[in-house]
Amino acid sequence: MRIGFEEVLRAVAVMHVVVDDRDLARACRARVSGRAASLPRKRPRAARPVVRVVCACITDGARVLIVKRGKGLLAGTWALPEAVDRGARACPAVARRLAEATGVRVSGVAYRGAVRHVFTHRDVTAQLFRVDVASAGPPAGLSDSQRWVSPGGLAALGVSSFARKTVQLGTGQR
């Protein structure tokens, strides 16, 4: 048996029922009880963990030493070397160790300030230290995950806005 187009249209028209909006409103339990405006209920957002880090802006005066992040948040992007701030008062020592771990000889460490950046899933505050190096030459054993770059050259690399903020504060570009 073959059904024509007109028969299909008639069948659809019979199945289509027009419902008045007032009928829907009367049938809605939330509207009847006065709760319609509060629905759907939003789930409370999970609290953002607060993370504190120490960043070392290692500089020879014209360039900064950046490292490629290996794992975790922002993996594969370039940033200043950092370590979790455990609340110790020896933050300058942490910045010095971060710099020395890259192979540079440190000539001075100075506190530059704090940078706060709120990500969708965490709230990060970086205590930033400028670390001046004794010689402008590249450190011995510079790896593929370390690079000297001028602050203006950051735009050509994969750098987060958080990393840009830390470099600006560390080099005094703010």
N, C-alpha and C positions, 0 to 999 in steps of 0.2 A: 504494500500500500504506500502510495506516495502522497505526502502532505504538501500542499502549496503554501506560498508565502502568505496569502490572505488568511488561511486557516491558522497559521502560527501567530499572526498578529491578533486574531480574535481570541485565541487561547491565552495569550499574554495579557490582553486587556481584561479578560475575566478574572485572572489571578491578581491583577493590580488593584489594591484597595487603597483608597484615599483616606488618610487619617488626619483629622483636624488637630492642630497644635494644642488646642484646649483639652482634647481627650488625653494627649500625652502628658500634659501638665498635671491633670487630675490623677493619672496613673503613677506618677513619679513619687515614690515614698519620701525621697529626700526633700523634694519641693513641698510636699504636704507637711512634713515635720519642720520646715524652715532651715534645713541644713544644706540646701543645694549650693549655696555660695561657698561653702567650705570644702566642697568636693571637687576634684579628687584630693585626698590628703597627701601633702608632701611629706616624705620621710625626712627626719632630721639629718642634716649633713654630719658626717663623721668629723670630729675635730681634727684640724690639721696638726700633725706633729710639728713641734718647734725644734729646729735643728740649728746648732751653733757650730761654726767652723772658724778656723784660723787660715787666712790666705796669705801667701807670700808673693808680693809683686817684685820679682827678681829683675833688676834692671842694671844696664850698663850706662844709663843716662839717656840713651837714644832708643833702645829697644827693650822689650820685656821677654822673659823666658816663659813660654806657655807649654802646657803638657796636654796630651790627648787623653781624655777620660777613657778608661778601660771598660768598666762594668757599671751597672746601676743607672741612676738618673743621668740623663744627657750623655750616655755612652757614645763615644766616637766624636764628640765635640771637643774643641780646644778651650782650656781654662787655665787660670793660675793654679799652681800647686796649692793643695789645701789638706787640712787634717781636721778631724772632729775636735772641737773645743771641749775639753773635759772639765772646764771650770777652773783650771789651775791659774795661778797668777804668773806663770812662766810663759805666757803667750809669745813674747819676743824670742824666747829660746826655741819654741816650737817653729816659728817662722825661720829662724836660723837653721834648724835641723832640716826643714823642708828644702831650703836652698842648698845646703851642703849635700843633701841626697842627690841633687841633680849634677853635682860635680863642680860647682863654682866655689871660688874663694870669697867669703863674705868680708866686706870692709865696714859695713854698718847696717843697723836695723832700726827703723823708726816707725812708730805707730801712726797710721794715717786716718783712722776712723772706722766706722762700721757701715756696712751696706746691708740693707734688708730687702729681700725679694720674696714675694708671696707667690708660690706656684699653686696650681690647682689642688695639689695633694700634700703640700708641706710649706712651712714658713721658715725661711732660711735667713739667718743673720751671720754675716762674715765679719770677723775682726780682721782688719786689713793692715798689713805691715809692709812697708817698702824696704826691700833688701837690696842694698847697693853692693855690687861685686867689685872685687879688687882689680880685675883686668877685664878689658872689653872683648877679649878673644872668646871664641866658643869654648865651653868646658870640654875637658877630655871625655871621650866616650859618649858624646851626644847621641841619643838613640832616635829612632824613627818617631817615637812618641813625645819628643821634645823639640822645640823650635824657637829660635829667636825671631821676633817680629816687631816691626815698628807699630806703635799704637794705631796709626792710620792704615796699616796693612791687615788689621783684624777683619775688615769687611770682606776680604777675599777668602776667609776661612770660615768653617762652621763654628761660629761662636754664639753662645746664648746671650740674651740681653743681660742676664746676671753677670756673666763673664765680662761683658763690655763695661758694666757699672764698676766692677772691681778694678779693672785696668785703669779706667778714668780716675778713680779716687787714688789709686796707687801711684800714678804718674803725675797727679796734680792737674788733670785736665778739666776738672769740674769748675 
